[in-house]
Amino acid sequence: MKHKFLTIEDTFLVTGRGLIVVPGPLENEYSGPTELNVELKKPNGSVSSAVLLLQHFFQTPPPKEYRWGCVLKGVSKEEVPVGTEVWVEHVA
């Protein structure tokens, strides 16, 4: 059974790293695997697959709420519009 993991509010392409999507889930609300096969449900109704990596991003000053950094591999900024929902098979 699939669950909505997050809804993308913004994206940032970092060459050599991938497409960073925000907001990530709160760190204390997710403790599953850090590499997920995901389904991207776009606002226009189309659906595609991608790999989502969850990472710790270090920030100065530290944020009030620590969130997972989310990086989509192998997709461009144009392929992931704001409002895209990220769905996963299982969320811990």
Secondary structure, 3 states (H helix, E strand, C coil): CCEEEEECCEEEEECCCEEEEECCCEHHHCCCCCEEEEEEECCCCCEEEEEEEEECCCCCCCCCCCECEEEEECCCHHHCCCCCEEEECCCC
